[in-house]
């Protein structure tokens, strides 16, 4: 079955699937694993590791302007028209 995705999305999916397969030993220690849940969790772990790696690289580059972190609770209050 050929996946009907644009090439860049197909490449990203392949990277996630490969990363999950590389970490599949960690998923095998769950008593009654559900394969799809294990696969998604391993993909999330991979993405979190990539985000952490990129954050570390950004910290090493002080000349890059920083975007302030979003405070989600503040954002919710600001967008709620009923709360004054």
PyMOL commands that set and color helices and strands:
alter all, ss='L'
color gray80, all
select helices_A, chain A and resi 7-22+24-27+35-59+72-79
alter helices_A, ss='H'
color red, helices_A
deselect
rebuild
show_as cartoon
